[in-house]
Amino acid sequence: MSLLVDSHCHLDFPSLREDLDGVMTRAAAAGIGTMVTICTRVDRFPSILEIAERFDNVYCSVGLHPHDAAEEQGLTTERLVELAGHDKVVGIGETGLDFHYDQSPRDIQATLFRRHIAAARRTGLPLIVHARAADDEMIAILRDETAKGAFPGVLHCFSSGPALARAALEIGFYISFSGILTFKKADEVREVAAEVPLDRLLVETDAPYLAPVPHRGKDNEPSFVAHTAAKLAEMRGLGNQEIAALTTANFRRLFNKTT
């Protein structure tokens, strides 16, 4: 049996951390083999790394969410590269642009995003990109930075338009889909998911956020990625085992430090 991967979750967030053993038990029962717990604040990285070190099948990233860019605007590429040297760190981010909430000034978000890109380029680790309400600006930065030298990456929790998806695929990125794929009004996201090449698809929860149908309204957790994968399988005319094998193989190819 092929095991699924939850390529993006936040096991350090209180609702998951308070019941971490239960979360892990339920994930195993649902056929989830590997998880990546994602860093959103570098000043919290030690607690994230602690979780990754506790469980053999949990890895982590190092990065600064665009919401918090103003709080740690002194973060350097060198510091990211240094922290990424740990065996359990498999990605750079999450980072990116969020112009929906604008919790940090846009110019600071862009500056920190470019520093993360430089770290991904230097380490060879995939860039984990958050993009919301900033499609045009995201496309421009990704193309500009790619011209300086290629770097691997994934658009996580995809909720943007098809133009960003196409631009990301053109530079070799993967695209990850969350429980949004199961939401009633997410037709545009489903349209994108139906067109992404099979060798570029990933699945995730973004737990504790965005619990998929039939768990909407509850705290999300890694076990629920099975529902997103099942929806993706249905859309693409595949069996659940086929989508598990496919997305797990894609994950290992991108996050090659986990192999």
N, C-alpha and C positions, 0 to 999 in steps of 0.2 A: 504494500500500500504506500502510495506517495503521500508524504506529509506536507502540509501547507506551511507557509512562512507568513508571519505578520511582520512586514518590512518596516512598519512605523507605528510605534506606540510609546506611551509615556508612563512607564511603570513606577516612576518616582513621584507621580502626582498622588495626592492623598487618598483618593477613593480606591486606587489600585494598591498602593503601598501598604495600606492598613490591612489588606487581606491578600498579601502577595502569595502566600502558600496556596490559598484557595484559588487564586487567579491562575497559578501555574498548573494546579491539578485539573482545573476545568479546561485549560488550553490543551493539555495532553489528551484528555478524554475526547476532545473535539478534533483531534488529529493535527494539532499545530505543533510542528517540530522545532521551529526556530523563531526567535523574536529579536527585533532591534529596538532597544529603548533609546529614545532620541533626546539629545541635549538641547535645551532652549536658552539656558544661561550658563556661561562658562564658570561663573562663580558657584554654580551648583554641580559642576562636573564630578567632584569627588563622590557625592551621594549616588549619582547615576552609575559611575564606574563600580561602586560597591555592589550594586544590584547585578551588574553584568558579571562580576567576578563570583558572585554567589551561585549562579546557575550556569551549567555548562552550555546550555542551548540559548543563552541570552547574550547578545552583543550590544554595543552602544556606539553613539556618535559623539562628536564634540562640535559645538557651534552656538550661535547666538540668534535667536528668533528676531525678525525685523521689529516686532512689537517692542522689544527691549534694547534695540540698537543704541538708543540715546543713553541708556543706563551703563553700558559698557563700551562706549565709543573709543576707548583707548585700546581695545583688543587688537592685537597685531596678527598678521599672517604667521610670523615666527612663533608666536604662542600657540596658535592652532596646530602648526606643524609639530611642535614639541609634544603637545598632549596627544596628538594622533599617533605617536610612536608606540603607545601601549598596545599589547596584543589584542585586547578586547575592543579597541576602537576600529570600526570598519567603515566609517563615513564622516564627511565634513558637513555640519549643519545640525538643525535646520537653519536655513538662511534664506534671504530673498527680499521680496517687496510685498507689503500689504498696504495698499492705498484705500482700502475699505474703512479700516478703523483709524489709520494714521496715528497710531500711538507713539511713534517716533517720527521726527522730521524726515521727509522723503530723501533729502540729500544725504543724511546720515545713514539711512537704510541702504542707499545705493553704494556708499563708500564701504560700509561693512560687508555688503554682498560681494563686492569686488575683492576684498581681502580674503573672504572664504574661497572664492574661485581660485585665487592664487595659491591657497593652501591645497586645494584639490589638485591643481596642476602639479604642484611640487611633490605631493605624496602619492599621487595616483589613485587616491581614494575617491569614491563617488561623492559628488556634491548633492545634498538633499535640499531641494528647492521648494520653498513656500511662495506661492504666487496668488494674490487676490486683488482683483480690481486694478491690475497694473499690467495688462497683457502687452500693450505696445512698448512700454518701458522695459519690461522683462525681455521681450524679443530683441530690442536694441542692445541691451547689455550682453545678453548671451552671444549674439552675433559678433559684437565688438570684442569680447573676451576670447571667443573661439579663434578670431583672427590672430590673436597673440600666441596661441598654442592650445591644442585640444585638451579637454578634460572630460572625465566621465561624469554622469549625473542622472538624476531622476526628478521629474516633477511629481511631488508627493500630493496625495489627496486631491486629485485633479478636479477642479471646478471651474476652469476657464473656458475660453472659446477655442474653436478649431484652429484658428491661425496660430495661437501659441503652441498647440499640440504639434502642428506641422513643423514649426520652426525648431522645436525641441527635437523632434525625430530627425530632422535634417542634420543636426550636429551630433547625432548618435545617442541622444538621451533615451531613457526608459520613461514610461508613464505609469503611475501607480493609482489605483482606484480604491476608494474607501466605501463605507456604507452609504454614501450619497448615491451610489449607483442604484440602490434599491428604493430611493425616495420617489414618491409619486410625481413630483414636478421636475425631476432631473432629466428631462428628455434630451437636452443638449449634451449633458455629460454622457448619457448612454449612446448618443450618436457618435461621439468621439471614441468611446470604448469599442464600438462596433467596427471602427476603421483602423485602430492601432494594430500594427503588425503583431502577430502572435509571439514573436521572439522579443518584443519590447514591453510586454505587459507584466505588471506586478500588482499585488493586492496588499491591503493594509487595513488597520482599524482607525488609526489616529486616536486610539483610546486614551483617555476616557470620553472622548467626544464622538459625536456622529454615529451613535449606535444604529445598525441597519435594521430594517424590517426583518423579523417581527419584534425587535427589542427597542424600537424607538421610544424615547422618553426615559430610558434607563441609562445608567453609566455603561459606557462601552468597555469591552475587555477583549484580549486577544482571541479567546475562543470564538467570538462572533465573526471573525474574518471568514469563517466557513460559509456564512450567509452571503457575503459579498462575492466570494469565489463561486458559489452556486449560481448566483445571478449572472455573473460573467460567463460561466459555462453555458447556461441556457441561451444567452444572447448570441454566443459564438457557435452554437450547435455542437458543443462538446460535452463529454461526460464529466462528472465531478472529479474523478481520478485523473482524467486527461488535463483538466485545468490546474489541478494540484501539481502534477508532474511538470507541466509547462511553466507555471509561474515560479516554482521552486528552482527549476533549471535556470530561468532568467535571473532570479535573485542571486544564485551562486556565481553566475557569469559576471554580474555587475559588482556585487559585494564579494569579490574574489578572496578577500582575506578570511572569509568564513569557511573556505574549502580546505 
